[in-house]
Amino acid sequence: MKHIIATSAVLALLAGSASAASNQTHERHASFPNGVTATDTAKVEASTVYSNKELQRAHLEPTDIVPVTVFQAPDNIAPPRHDG
């Protein structure tokens, strides 16, 4: 029983040190090729953006006008499917 515990402890230490050695590569990740950038802002009613609970927390009325950021959608997005 002592041999099994000692062997598993040694194997665990070896596996941990091997894992730590392989994780120390200091490679920089490639930049995101298709980054999303904000292009414009719009003003919409708060009820179209926030739930009732969020409106209460922000002390907003559903008819209050709030600014939102508009993102340009890529051309290759498939339109939503309406099954039914």
All heavy atoms as an XYZ file, in Angstrom:
622
protein
N       0.813     -1.181      0.000
C       0.000      0.000      0.000
C       0.866      1.259      0.000
O       0.545      2.213     -0.689
C      -0.930     -0.036      1.216
C      -1.908      1.075      1.256
S      -3.090      0.852     -0.060
C      -4.400      1.835      0.497
N       1.960      1.225      0.796
C       2.860      2.378      0.839
C       3.507      2.612     -0.515
O       3.715      3.751     -0.924
C       3.940      2.174      1.900
C       3.420      2.200      3.308
C       4.556      1.980      4.280
C       4.036      1.905      5.703
N       5.094      1.681      6.671
N       3.813      1.523     -1.222
C       4.452      1.655     -2.533
C       3.494      2.288     -3.552
O       3.917      3.078     -4.398
C       4.932      0.292     -3.039
C       6.010     -0.302     -2.199
N       7.244      0.279     -2.056
C       6.039     -1.427     -1.433
C       7.997     -0.453     -1.255
N       7.273     -1.521     -0.851
N       2.237      1.943     -3.467
C       1.250      2.506     -4.396
C       1.102      4.010     -4.161
O       1.075      4.798     -5.103
C      -0.111      1.791     -4.237
C       0.009      0.342     -4.691
C      -1.198      2.515     -5.021
C      -1.225     -0.485     -4.407
N       1.033      4.413     -2.902
C       0.897      5.830     -2.576
C       2.151      6.596     -2.989
O       2.065      7.685     -3.575
C       0.607      6.010     -1.071
C      -0.768      5.423     -0.736
C       0.680      7.472     -0.663
C      -1.082      5.382      0.737
N       3.313      6.044     -2.718
C       4.563      6.710     -3.086
C       4.697      6.817     -4.600
O       5.100      7.862     -5.130
C       5.754      5.947     -2.503
N       4.326      5.769     -5.310
C       4.414      5.782     -6.772
C       3.451      6.811     -7.352
O       3.793      7.563     -8.262
C       4.096      4.381     -7.340
O       4.985      3.433     -6.748
C       4.258      4.362     -8.842
N       2.223      6.867     -6.828
C       1.284      7.845     -7.357
C       1.733      9.266     -7.049
O       1.524     10.164     -7.848
C      -0.131      7.660     -6.861
O      -0.267      6.776     -5.866
N       2.347      9.498     -5.912
C       2.833     10.840     -5.585
C       3.940     11.253     -6.541
O       3.965     12.385     -7.033
C       3.327     10.876     -4.148
N       4.850     10.351     -6.828
C       5.946     10.651     -7.767
C       5.394     10.923     -9.163
O       5.796     11.876     -9.835
C       6.972      9.489     -7.786
C       7.965      9.657     -8.919
C       7.697      9.421     -6.449
N       4.448     10.102     -9.602
C       3.852     10.315    -10.926
C       3.110     11.646    -11.001
O       3.163     12.348    -12.012
C       2.915      9.154    -11.271
C       3.603      7.822    -11.592
C       2.565      6.737    -11.798
C       4.492      7.957    -12.804
N       2.422     12.011     -9.936
C       1.709     13.282     -9.907
C       2.682     14.453     -9.983
O       2.444     15.439    -10.687
C       0.845     13.381     -8.661
N       3.795     14.347     -9.262
C       4.798     15.415     -9.312
C       5.420     15.534    -10.695
O       5.636     16.628    -11.214
C       5.882     15.170     -8.259
C       5.459     15.398     -6.814
C       6.583     14.970     -5.863
C       5.107     16.851     -6.590
N       5.725     14.392    -11.303
C       6.312     14.419    -12.647
C       5.322     14.987    -13.670
O       5.700     15.765    -14.541
C       6.755     13.013    -13.059
C       7.971     12.447    -12.318
C       8.231     11.012    -12.741
C       9.187     13.315    -12.571
N       4.091     14.610    -13.568
C       3.092     15.117    -14.504
C       2.888     16.613    -14.316
O       2.750     17.356    -15.293
C       1.774     14.380    -14.301
N       2.891     17.074    -13.088
C       2.726     18.502    -12.820
C       3.886     19.319    -13.341
O       3.704     20.380    -13.924
N       5.120     18.821    -13.161
C       6.280     19.569    -13.642
C       6.334     19.569    -15.170
O       6.714     20.562    -15.785
C       7.573     19.006    -13.051
O       7.761     17.672    -13.496
N       5.930     18.477    -15.804
C       5.901     18.440    -17.268
C       4.848     19.393    -17.809
O       5.054     20.089    -18.806
C       5.626     17.024    -17.752
N       3.725     19.466    -17.143
C       2.663     20.368    -17.568
C       3.091     21.823    -17.390
O       2.840     22.659    -18.254
C       1.404     20.093    -16.754
O       0.413     21.033    -17.040
N       3.748     22.130    -16.296
C       4.199     23.493    -16.050
C       5.273     23.898    -17.049
O       5.311     25.044    -17.500
C       4.730     23.622    -14.626
N       6.132     22.983    -17.421
C       7.188     23.295    -18.379
C       6.609     23.587    -19.760
O       7.089     24.466    -20.479
C       8.180     22.147    -18.459
N       5.565     22.895    -20.146
C       5.010     23.120    -21.476
C       4.159     24.379    -21.532
O       3.930     24.928    -22.600
C       4.175     21.915    -21.908
O       3.037     21.797    -21.087
N       3.691     24.896    -20.402
C       2.849     26.089    -20.386
C       3.645     27.381    -20.345
O       3.077     28.450    -20.346
C       1.890     26.054    -19.196
C       0.782     25.052    -19.393
O       0.478     24.685    -20.509
N       0.194     24.621    -18.304
N       4.947     27.308    -20.286
C       5.747     28.514    -20.155
C       6.252     29.023    -21.494
O       7.285     29.664    -21.572
C       6.902     28.261    -19.197
C       6.425     28.041    -17.779
C       7.567     27.827    -16.824
O       8.722     27.835    -17.217
N       7.242     27.631    -15.561
N       5.544     28.762    -22.554
C       5.910     29.332    -23.839
C       5.349     30.739    -23.890
O       4.187     30.974    -23.614
C       5.329     28.494    -25.000
O       3.918     28.443    -24.860
C       5.898     27.092    -24.998
N       6.180     31.676    -24.216
C       5.781     33.081    -24.214
C       5.462     33.523    -25.636
O       6.082     34.428    -26.181
C       6.875     33.945    -23.600
C       7.159     33.593    -22.180
N       6.283     33.889    -21.161
C       8.186     32.948    -21.596
C       6.777     33.451    -20.009
N       7.933     32.870    -20.251
N       4.491     32.886    -26.227
C       4.095     33.244    -27.579
C       2.938     34.231    -27.516
O       2.029     34.092    -26.723
C       3.661     32.002    -28.352
C       4.786     31.013    -28.566
C       4.310     29.781    -29.312
O       3.191     29.792    -29.839
O       5.072     28.817    -29.359
N       2.994     35.197    -28.366
C       1.907     36.172    -28.448
C       0.837     35.622    -29.372
O       1.125     35.140    -30.453
C       2.437     37.486    -28.985
C       1.360     38.515    -29.189
C       1.953     39.800    -29.612
N       2.456     40.451    -28.399
C       2.752     41.721    -28.329
N       2.652     42.466    -29.386
N       3.186     42.236    -27.215
N      -0.402     35.707    -28.935
C      -1.500     35.253    -29.756
C      -1.677     36.204    -30.935
O      -1.448     37.406    -30.832
C      -2.797     35.189    -28.944
C      -2.737     34.184    -27.838
N      -2.791     32.845    -28.082
C      -2.608     34.320    -26.502
C      -2.712     32.196    -26.933
N      -2.598     33.066    -25.956
N      -2.119     35.656    -32.056
C      -2.373     36.484    -33.229
C      -3.521     37.441    -32.934
O      -4.444     37.117    -32.206
C      -2.715     35.602    -34.419
N      -3.456     38.615    -33.519
C      -4.535     39.564    -33.298
C      -5.798     39.052    -33.972
O      -5.755     38.313    -34.938
C      -4.159     40.927    -33.865
O      -3.959     40.805    -35.261
N      -6.925     39.462    -33.431
C      -8.208     39.004    -33.947
C      -8.393     39.595    -35.344
O      -8.383     40.803    -35.520
C      -9.324     39.459    -32.999
C     -10.601     38.727    -33.190
C     -10.792     37.475    -32.628
C     -11.611     39.270    -33.947
C     -11.970     36.796    -32.801
C     -12.796     38.606    -34.137
C     -12.976     37.366    -33.565
N      -8.546     38.752    -36.366
C      -8.541     39.257    -37.737
C      -9.752     40.107    -38.111
O      -9.636     41.037    -38.877
C      -8.513     37.986    -38.587
C      -9.080     36.932    -37.709
C      -8.713     37.329    -36.304
N     -10.899     39.782    -37.581
C     -12.112     40.510    -37.923
C     -12.658     41.201    -36.691
O     -13.745     40.900    -36.227
C     -13.171     39.555    -38.502
C     -12.697     38.919    -39.776
O     -12.001     39.531    -40.552
N     -13.069     37.667    -39.986
N     -11.918     42.131    -36.153
C     -12.342     42.820    -34.947
C     -13.620     43.603    -35.177
O     -13.881     44.113    -36.268
N     -14.422     43.706    -34.162
C     -15.685     44.431    -34.240
C     -15.431     45.847    -33.755
O     -14.853     46.055    -32.706
C     -16.756     43.749    -33.367
C     -18.046     44.538    -33.390
C     -16.975     42.337    -33.831
N     -15.856     46.809    -34.527
C     -15.679     48.193    -34.130
C     -17.024     48.906    -34.148
O     -17.864     48.640    -34.996
C     -14.718     48.930    -35.082
O     -15.230     48.828    -36.412
C     -13.329     48.341    -35.028
N     -17.197     49.789    -33.209
C     -18.429     50.571    -33.155
C     -18.365     51.627    -34.247
O     -17.366     52.322    -34.402
C     -18.575     51.222    -31.794
N     -19.421     51.737    -35.008
C     -19.413     52.694    -36.105
C     -20.304     53.888    -35.855
O     -20.078     54.945    -36.399
C     -19.866     52.013    -37.406
O     -21.166     51.457    -37.204
C     -18.918     50.916    -37.806
N     -21.321     53.731    -35.053
C     -22.283     54.814    -34.895
C     -23.054     54.629    -33.594
O     -23.003     53.576    -32.976
C     -23.254     54.802    -36.072
C     -23.950     56.134    -36.264
O     -23.610     57.099    -35.553
O     -24.838     56.206    -37.127
N     -23.762     55.653    -33.194
C     -24.660     55.533    -32.058
C     -26.062     55.924    -32.518
O     -26.226     56.636    -33.503
C     -24.235     56.444    -30.891
O     -24.206     57.783    -31.351
C     -22.887     56.042    -30.334
N     -27.041     55.418    -31.800
C     -28.435     55.738    -32.086
C     -29.145     55.989    -30.768
O     -28.669     55.587    -29.707
C     -29.093     54.591    -32.843
N     -30.296     56.629    -30.846
C     -31.092     56.881    -29.647
C     -32.398     56.109    -29.786
O     -33.087     56.224    -30.795
C     -31.335     58.373    -29.490
C     -30.042     59.130    -29.240
C     -30.308     60.579    -28.926
C     -29.042     61.346    -28.762
N     -28.319     61.100    -27.564
N     -32.696     55.280    -28.780
C     -33.891     54.435    -28.801
C     -34.611     54.556    -27.459
O     -34.046     55.041    -26.485
C     -33.543     52.952    -29.063
C     -32.894     52.769    -30.425
C     -32.639     52.407    -27.984
N     -35.849     54.101    -27.428
C     -36.594     54.096    -26.173
C     -35.989     53.058    -25.233
O     -35.566     51.980    -25.659
C     -38.063     53.777    -26.418
C     -38.828     54.922    -27.010
C     -40.322     54.658    -27.030
O     -40.759     53.574    -26.613
O     -41.049     55.568    -27.456
N     -35.967     53.373    -23.963
C     -35.346     52.496    -22.972
C     -36.024     51.135    -22.911
O     -35.372     50.123    -22.654
C     -35.363     53.163    -21.609
N     -37.315     51.070    -23.185
C     -38.036     49.793    -23.096
C     -37.604     48.805    -24.168
O     -37.808     47.607    -24.019
C     -39.538     50.027    -23.187
O     -39.867     50.589    -24.448
N     -36.973     49.277    -25.248
C     -36.501     48.359    -26.288
C     -35.167     47.734    -25.938
O     -34.762     46.753    -26.554
C     -36.375     49.081    -27.642
O     -35.421     50.132    -27.522
C     -37.708     49.633    -28.102
N     -34.492     48.299    -24.946
C     -33.157     47.812    -24.577
C     -33.148     47.131    -23.212
O     -32.476     46.121    -23.030
C     -32.152     48.988    -24.570
C     -30.757     48.514    -24.212
C     -32.145     49.704    -25.902
N     -33.896     47.662    -22.271
C     -33.860     47.186    -20.891
C     -35.136     46.438    -20.517
O     -36.211     46.736    -21.016
C     -33.688     48.361    -19.920
C     -32.406     49.126    -20.088
C     -32.399     50.407    -20.616
C     -31.201     48.560    -19.717
C     -31.221     51.109    -20.771
C     -30.016     49.251    -19.863
C     -30.031     50.534    -20.391
O     -28.866     51.216    -20.544
N     -34.994     45.496    -19.579
C     -36.157     44.820    -19.014
C     -36.777     45.738    -17.948
O     -36.184     46.752    -17.562
C     -35.747     43.488    -18.378
O     -34.948     43.726    -17.230
N     -37.946     45.368    -17.466
C     -38.606     46.184    -16.429
C     -37.748     46.302    -15.178
O     -37.661     47.360    -14.562
C     -39.976     45.592    -16.075
C     -40.975     45.795    -17.184
O     -40.850     46.719    -17.981
N     -41.970     44.920    -17.242
N     -37.111     45.212    -14.794
C     -36.252     45.227    -13.607
C     -35.061     46.163    -13.810
O     -34.691     46.924    -12.915
C     -35.780     43.796    -13.321
C     -35.145     43.603    -11.984
C     -34.891     42.125    -11.759
C     -34.536     41.843    -10.335
N     -34.345     40.412    -10.078
N     -34.447     46.126    -15.009
C     -33.314     47.003    -15.294
C     -33.743     48.462    -15.360
O     -32.995     49.353    -14.947
C     -32.655     46.586    -16.614
C     -31.968     45.245    -16.535
C     -31.550     44.726    -17.899
O     -32.212     45.048    -18.908
O     -30.556     43.992    -17.948
N     -34.944     48.716    -15.877
C     -35.458     50.084    -15.914
C     -35.602     50.642    -14.503
O     -35.240     51.796    -14.234
C     -36.806     50.126    -16.633
C     -36.779     49.943    -18.149
C     -38.193     49.762    -18.677
C     -36.096     51.107    -18.818
N     -36.125     49.818    -13.587
C     -36.285     50.262    -12.208
C     -34.937     50.537    -11.554
O     -34.767     51.531    -10.852
C     -37.056     49.225    -11.400
C     -38.513     49.124    -11.788
C     -39.222     47.982    -11.057
O     -38.597     47.202    -10.347
N     -40.531     47.894    -11.254
N     -33.969     49.659    -11.778
C     -32.641     49.843    -11.174
C     -31.963     51.107    -11.694
O     -31.226     51.767    -10.967
C     -31.754     48.639    -11.473
C     -32.088     47.435    -10.671
C     -31.122     46.318    -10.966
N     -31.499     45.112    -10.268
C     -31.024     43.916    -10.542
N     -30.160     43.757    -11.510
N     -31.419     42.865     -9.850
N     -32.168     51.414    -12.978
C     -31.522     52.582    -13.584
C     -32.352     53.851    -13.426
O     -31.950     54.911    -13.910
C     -31.276     52.310    -15.060
N     -33.510     53.744    -12.748
C     -34.405     54.888    -12.547
C     -34.796     55.509    -13.893
O     -34.719     56.714    -14.091
C     -33.776     55.931    -11.624
C     -33.371     55.375    -10.298
N     -34.290     54.951     -9.360
C     -32.149     55.136     -9.757
C     -33.644     54.496     -8.297
N     -32.351     54.593     -8.513
N     -35.203     54.643    -14.830
C     -35.626     55.083    -16.156
C     -37.090     54.748    -16.380
O     -37.599     53.770    -15.842
C     -34.799     54.384    -17.248
C     -33.325     54.738    -17.347
C     -32.626     53.793    -18.318
C     -33.160     56.177    -17.791
N     -37.736     55.556    -17.172
C     -39.092     55.269    -17.615
C     -38.989     54.525    -18.953
O     -38.022     54.716    -19.694
C     -39.881     56.566    -17.802
C     -40.149     57.306    -16.511
C     -41.039     56.519    -15.573
O     -41.994     55.867    -16.039
O     -40.778     56.553    -14.356
N     -39.974     53.683    -19.281
C     -39.914     52.957    -20.554
C     -39.847     53.862    -21.776
O     -39.289     53.487    -22.801
C     -41.205     52.145    -20.562
C     -41.587     52.024    -19.131
C     -41.105     53.266    -18.467
N     -40.348     55.073    -21.674
C     -40.340     55.986    -22.817
C     -39.116     56.888    -22.868
O     -38.971     57.670    -23.811
C     -41.602     56.859    -22.784
O     -41.657     57.537    -21.531
C     -42.852     56.013    -22.988
N     -38.222     56.797    -21.873
C     -36.997     57.605    -21.892
C     -36.132     57.197    -23.083
O     -36.090     56.032    -23.475
C     -36.201     57.417    -20.601
C     -36.845     58.099    -19.411
O     -37.759     58.923    -19.619
O     -36.439     57.784    -18.272
N     -35.421     58.159    -23.633
C     -34.541     57.918    -24.778
C     -33.127     57.681    -24.246
O     -32.600     58.468    -23.461
C     -34.556     59.113    -25.749
C     -35.971     59.387    -26.229
C     -33.618     58.876    -26.921
C     -36.593     58.256    -27.028
N     -32.505     56.572    -24.686
C     -31.149     56.232    -24.254
C     -30.268     56.022    -25.486
O     -30.738     55.556    -26.523
C     -31.133     54.951    -23.379
C     -31.835     55.189    -22.071
C     -31.739     53.780    -24.100
N     -28.976     56.368    -25.390
C     -28.075     56.131    -26.516
C     -27.592     54.673    -26.524
O     -27.341     54.087    -25.473
C     -26.912     57.085    -26.250
C     -26.912     57.263    -24.769
C     -28.346     57.140    -24.323
N     -27.489     54.097    -27.701
C     -26.949     52.748    -27.864
C     -25.907     52.773    -28.967
O     -25.925     53.636    -29.843
C     -28.049     51.720    -28.216
C     -29.020     51.550    -27.074
C     -28.771     52.100    -29.475
N     -24.975     51.835    -28.915
C     -23.949     51.727    -29.937
C     -24.440     50.826    -31.052
O     -24.997     49.767    -30.800
C     -22.651     51.147    -29.331
O     -22.261     51.992    -28.244
C     -21.537     51.088    -30.349
N     -24.217     51.241    -32.277
C     -24.627     50.470    -33.446
C     -23.375     49.833    -34.039
O     -22.382     50.512    -34.293
C     -25.300     51.384    -34.502
C     -25.671     50.587    -35.732
C     -26.508     52.063    -33.901
N     -23.428     48.528    -34.242
C     -22.317     47.799    -34.843
C     -22.692     47.392    -36.256
O     -23.808     46.941    -36.510
C     -21.984     46.542    -34.032
C     -21.431     46.846    -32.673
C     -22.256     46.847    -31.568
C     -20.100     47.149    -32.504
C     -21.760     47.135    -30.314
C     -19.594     47.443    -31.258
C     -20.430     47.432    -30.161
N     -21.752     47.519    -37.170
C     -21.978     47.111    -38.548
C     -21.998     45.589    -38.612
O     -21.077     44.931    -38.153
C     -20.862     47.657    -39.447
C     -21.068     47.409    -40.908
C     -22.254     48.197    -41.457
O     -22.570     49.259    -40.971
N     -22.899     47.643    -42.449
N     -23.039     45.022    -39.188
C     -23.151     43.571    -39.311
C     -22.402     43.101    -40.543
O     -22.498     43.710    -41.609
C     -24.614     43.159    -39.402
N     -21.640     42.009    -40.435
C     -20.965     41.463    -41.611
C     -21.982     40.956    -42.631
O     -23.114     40.627    -42.297
C     -20.140     40.304    -41.067
C     -20.204     40.401    -39.601
C     -21.313     41.298    -39.222
N     -21.577     40.886    -43.892
C     -22.462     40.475    -44.958
C     -22.782     38.980    -44.927
O     -23.763     38.553    -45.519
C     -21.851     40.804    -46.315
C     -21.700     42.310    -46.483
O     -22.480     43.056    -45.871
O     -20.798     42.732    -47.226
N     -21.961     38.189    -44.247
C     -22.135     36.741    -44.306
C     -22.971     36.174    -43.159
O     -22.927     34.981    -42.901
C     -20.768     36.049    -44.326
C     -19.937     36.383    -43.108
O     -20.309     37.220    -42.316
N     -18.804     35.730    -42.979
N     -23.768     36.976    -42.496
C     -24.624     36.469    -41.421
C     -25.909     35.961    -42.046
O     -26.559     36.647    -42.824
C     -24.944     37.568    -40.394
C     -23.678     37.924    -39.633
C     -26.032     37.127    -39.439
C     -23.872     38.971    -38.578
N     -26.274     34.743    -41.685
C     -27.495     34.146    -42.209
C     -28.703     34.757    -41.518
O     -28.670     35.003    -40.309
C     -27.474     32.645    -41.990
N     -29.772     35.017    -42.254
C     -30.961     35.591    -41.616
C     -31.601     34.571    -40.673
O     -31.420     33.367    -40.841
C     -31.882     35.892    -42.803
C     -31.404     35.022    -43.897
C     -29.930     34.812    -43.676
N     -32.320     35.036    -39.655
C     -32.948     34.099    -38.716
C     -34.001     33.250    -39.405
O     -34.698     33.699    -40.304
C     -33.573     35.014    -37.668
C     -33.722     36.330    -38.325
C     -32.647     36.430    -39.365
N     -34.085     32.011    -38.956
C     -35.088     31.093    -39.495
C     -36.329     31.142    -38.634
O     -36.247     31.147    -37.422
C     -34.541     29.664    -39.524
C     -33.424     29.487    -40.520
C     -32.839     28.109    -40.496
N     -33.863     27.086    -40.347
C     -33.607     25.807    -40.178
N     -32.388     25.393    -40.140
N     -34.587     24.937    -40.056
N     -37.468     31.179    -39.270
C     -38.733     31.188    -38.555
C     -39.449     29.883    -38.852
O     -40.101     29.733    -39.862
C     -39.597     32.375    -38.984
C     -38.964     33.687    -38.665
N     -38.889     34.187    -37.381
C     -38.343     34.601    -39.442
C     -38.268     35.359    -37.395
N     -37.917     35.622    -38.636
N     -39.258     28.920    -37.967
C     -39.912     27.624    -38.132
C     -41.291     27.689    -37.514
O     -41.454     28.159    -36.405
C     -39.103     26.510    -37.456
C     -37.739     26.332    -38.106
O     -37.618     26.682    -39.295
O     -36.809     25.862    -37.422
N     -42.249     27.164    -38.233
C     -43.552     27.116    -37.604
C     -44.591     27.471    -38.541
O     -45.533     27.835    -38.842
